[in-house]
Amino acid sequence: MRTKTLTTVFLIEFIKKIMSVEYYRKRLIDLRSAVAKEREAKKKDNAHYADLVKRATSTTSKASYRKQKIDRAASHDRRIESLKREIENAKASLARERAAAKRK
């Protein structure tokens, strides 16, 4: 009876290790995809605001659109940097999980 319990515990621990490595792999894929989407959104917003500036009739509205364009681009840049930091954290966690799995 004791051997069965130890085998079950070992199996559960093994599955947890595999699952956590797979979790970090999937997390990296998702984060990289989010960075690509954010870059596309930035391009789209830049084009949109450039068109607004181009079609604006008054200098005040042009200045306002330019400011909005800069602010929006900065917002996208901050989001991209945040995602890059999350990618680095996920890579470090994946490396830790792999090292822990090798030790066991």
PyMOL commands that set and color helices and strands:
alter all, ss='L'
color gray80, all
select helices_A, chain A and resi 2-55+59-103
alter helices_A, ss='H'
color red, helices_A
deselect
rebuild
show_as cartoon
